[in-house]
């Protein structure tokens, strides 16, 4: 099936990976974070060749903490093309950005730019807005939905940092399924959908749910809000048990049954500077109009 490689970064790179960790440069700062996919040994001497600013240690009881090894600001900015993102190490090892998703940002931006017509995009589980910014910059109207108020606020920071505050972006703190069902009643339609659901979450009644149990029904629920002339539909997954083929099958049984187009699913990865390796970063499935 191949791999979609996010190799267009200048302000970010994976310097090395192995031993269950990845060594990353975020602009002028180097972080060492856990990565369960990097089960091979790290390149000998990799950690001695750079000065690590902070190292995230997992706790056997869950969670973890940052060990600060050099002065590190609370937040700083990095760029991807014309987009600017606020990076901020959090208590859950994350930094507010998944750099591997840039390969999807480029795909959506190209589809929107080439459409030659108004495009409305729905970004579900939208986190800090990487896809939102890319689509807005390309000329789309974007509806950005996430259940976490703090993440939506962070996405707004990124929008302003990128100078896109005048673009038609609507931010909503909401349950994604409930929002989609309301949009169906409103007869709202979207030309593009991108969704990045978590492996585990909470349903409308606060019940726990697993992505494997809910993904198909969620994608199926979105079908009535697709426009008659859609451009793309993207599903991202970091759930270990969901292979690219699973995402491809879901797309074939939903949007592929309604619209002619091309369906493809692959692993998503980041190049590792030493050894020429590729770090796997989940899976993605795409439907695109042709």
C-alpha positions in Angstrom: 0.0 0.0 0.0 3.0 2.3 0.4 3.3 5.3 2.7 2.5 9.0 2.7 5.7 10.7 3.8 5.6 14.1 5.4 8.9 15.4 4.2 8.3 19.0 3.4 9.3 20.5 6.8 12.1 22.9 7.5 11.3 23.8 11.1 10.8 20.2 12.3 12.6 17.0 11.9 13.1 13.6 13.5 16.8 13.5 14.2 16.8 9.9 15.4 14.4 7.2 16.7 14.8 4.0 18.6 14.6 2.4 22.0 10.9 3.4 22.3 11.8 7.2 21.8 12.1 9.8 19.1 14.6 12.7 19.1 13.0 15.7 17.4 14.0 19.2 16.5 11.2 21.7 16.8 12.6 24.9 15.4 15.6 25.7 17.6 14.7 23.3 20.4 15.3 19.5 20.7 12.9 17.2 22.5 13.1 13.5 23.4 9.7 11.9 23.6 8.3 8.3 23.9 7.3 6.6 20.7 6.0 3.0 21.0 6.6 2.3 17.3 10.4 2.9 17.5 11.2 -0.6 18.9 14.6 -0.9 17.2 17.8 0.5 18.9 18.6 4.2 18.5 21.6 5.1 16.4 24.7 4.9 18.7 25.8 8.4 19.7 22.6 10.0 18.5 21.9 11.6 22.0 25.5 12.8 22.4 25.5 14.7 19.1 22.8 17.2 20.1 21.8 19.1 23.2 18.4 17.9 24.3 16.3 20.7 25.9 13.6 18.4 27.5 13.0 14.7 27.9 9.5 13.3 28.6 9.5 10.3 30.9 6.5 8.0 31.0 5.3 6.8 34.5 4.5 3.2 35.0 1.3 4.3 36.7 0.2 6.3 33.6 1.0 9.8 32.4 4.5 11.1 32.9 6.6 14.3 33.3 9.0 16.5 31.4 12.6 16.7 32.6 14.0 20.0 31.7 17.7 19.7 30.6 18.2 23.1 29.2 16.3 26.4 29.2 13.1 25.9 27.3 10.4 28.6 26.8 6.8 27.8 27.8 5.9 28.1 24.1 7.5 29.0 20.8 6.6 29.1 17.1 7.5 27.0 14.1 6.5 27.4 10.4 5.3 25.1 7.7 5.2 27.0 4.5 3.0 30.0 5.1 1.5 28.5 8.3 2.7 29.3 11.8 2.0 27.1 14.8 2.4 27.7 18.5 4.3 24.8 20.1 3.8 24.1 23.8 4.9 21.0 25.6 2.0 19.6 27.6 1.7 17.2 30.5 0.7 14.4 28.2 3.9 14.4 26.1 2.2 16.2 23.2 3.3 19.6 21.8 0.1 20.7 20.2 1.0 19.5 16.7 1.3 16.3 14.7 3.9 17.1 12.0 3.2 14.0 10.0 -0.3 15.4 9.1 1.4 18.0 6.8 1.2 15.5 4.0 -2.6 15.7 4.3 -2.6 19.4 4.6 -0.8 19.6 1.3 -3.3 17.2 -0.3 -6.3 19.2 0.8 -4.8 22.5 -0.1 -4.2 21.3 -3.6 -7.7 19.9 -4.0 -9.2 23.2 -2.8 -6.9 25.4 -4.9 -7.6 23.4 -8.1 -11.4 23.3 -7.5 -12.0 26.7 -9.0 -15.2 27.1 -6.9 -16.4 27.8 -3.4 -15.4 25.0 -1.0 -16.7 24.3 2.5 -14.7 21.9 4.7 -15.7 20.2 8.0 -12.8 19.4 10.3 -13.9 17.0 13.0 -11.8 16.2 16.1 -9.9 19.2 14.8 -7.4 19.6 17.7 -5.2 22.7 17.2 -6.2 23.3 13.7 -3.4 22.2 11.3 -5.9 21.1 8.7 -8.1 24.0 9.4 -5.3 26.5 8.7 -4.2 24.7 5.5 -7.7 24.6 4.1 -8.4 28.3 5.0 -5.2 29.4 3.4 -6.1 27.5 0.2 -9.4 29.5 0.1 -12.0 27.2 1.8 -14.6 28.1 4.3 -13.9 25.9 7.3 -16.0 24.6 10.3 -13.7 23.4 13.1 -15.1 21.1 15.7 -13.5 19.7 18.8 -14.9 18.7 22.2 -11.9 20.2 24.1 -12.2 23.9 24.8 -8.5 24.3 25.3 -7.7 22.8 22.0 -10.1 25.1 20.2 -8.5 28.1 21.9 -5.1 26.8 20.8 -6.4 26.5 17.2 -7.5 30.1 17.3 -4.0 31.1 18.5 -2.5 29.3 15.4 -5.0 31.0 13.1 -3.9 34.5 14.4 -0.2 33.5 14.4 -0.6 32.6 10.7 -2.3 35.9 9.9 -5.5 34.1 8.8 -7.9 35.7 11.3 -10.0 37.2 8.4 -10.6 33.9 6.8 -14.1 32.3 7.1 -13.4 29.9 9.9 -16.0 28.9 12.5 -14.7 27.4 15.7 -17.0 25.1 17.8 -16.6 23.3 21.1 -18.9 20.4 20.6 -19.4 16.6 20.4 -18.6 15.7 16.8 -21.4 13.2 16.4 -24.0 15.5 17.9 -22.8 18.4 15.7 -23.1 16.3 12.6 -26.6 15.2 13.4 -27.6 18.8 13.9 -26.0 19.8 10.6 -28.1 17.1 8.9 -31.3 18.7 10.3 -30.1 22.1 9.1 -29.4 20.7 5.6 -25.9 21.9 5.7 -23.5 20.5 3.1 -19.7 20.1 2.9 -17.4 19.5 0.0 -14.6 18.2 2.1 -14.4 16.3 5.4 -11.3 15.5 7.5 -11.5 13.6 10.7 -8.9 12.6 13.2 -10.8 10.7 16.0 -9.0 9.6 19.1 -8.6 5.9 19.9 -10.8 6.3 23.0 -13.3 9.0 23.9 -16.6 9.9 25.5 -20.0 9.7 23.8 -22.9 12.2 24.1 -24.0 10.6 27.4 -20.4 10.6 28.7 -20.1 6.9 28.1 -16.7 5.5 27.1 -16.3 4.4 23.5 -13.6 2.8 21.4 -12.8 4.0 17.9 -13.2 0.5 16.5 -16.8 0.4 17.7 -17.8 3.8 16.5 -15.8 4.8 13.4 -18.1 3.2 10.8 -21.3 4.6 12.3 -19.7 8.1 12.5 -18.6 8.1 8.9 -22.0 6.8 7.8 -23.7 9.6 9.8 -21.6 12.2 7.9 -22.8 11.0 4.4 -26.1 13.1 4.4 -24.0 16.3 4.9 -21.8 15.7 1.9 -22.5 18.1 -1.0 -23.6 16.8 -4.3 -20.1 17.6 -5.7 -17.7 16.7 -3.0 -13.9 17.0 -3.3 -12.4 14.8 -0.6 -13.0 12.8 2.6 -10.1 11.9 4.9 -9.9 9.6 7.9 -6.8 9.6 10.1 -6.2 6.9 12.8 -3.5 6.4 15.4 -5.2 3.3 16.7 -2.8 0.4 16.5 -5.3 -2.2 15.5 -6.7 -0.3 12.5 -4.8 -1.0 9.4 -5.0 1.2 6.3 -7.1 -1.5 4.7 -9.7 -1.1 7.4 -10.0 2.6 6.5 -10.1 1.9 2.8 -13.0 -0.6 3.4 -14.9 2.0 5.5 -14.6 4.6 2.7 -15.7 2.1 0.0 -18.8 1.2 2.0 -19.8 4.8 2.7 -18.7 7.6 0.4 -17.5 5.2 -2.3 -21.0 3.8 -2.6 -22.4 7.2 -3.3 -19.9 9.1 -5.4 -17.4 8.2 -8.1 -13.9 8.8 -7.1 -10.5 7.4 -6.1 -10.0 5.6 -2.7 -6.6 5.0 -1.2 -5.2 4.2 2.2 -1.7 4.1 3.4 0.5 4.4 6.5 1.7 7.9 7.3 5.3 8.5 8.2 8.1 10.9 9.0 11.6 10.6 7.7 14.3 9.9 10.3 17.5 11.9 9.5 20.0 9.2 10.6 19.9 5.8 8.9 17.4 6.9 6.3 14.5 5.3 8.3 10.8 6.2 8.2 9.0 6.5 11.5 5.4 5.2 11.2 2.8 7.6 12.5 -0.6 5.9 12.1 -2.8 5.4 9.0 -4.8 7.5 6.7 -7.6 6.8 4.2 -8.6 9.2 1.4 -11.5 9.4 -1.0 -11.1 12.1 -3.7 -13.2 13.2 -6.6 -11.8 12.6 -10.1 
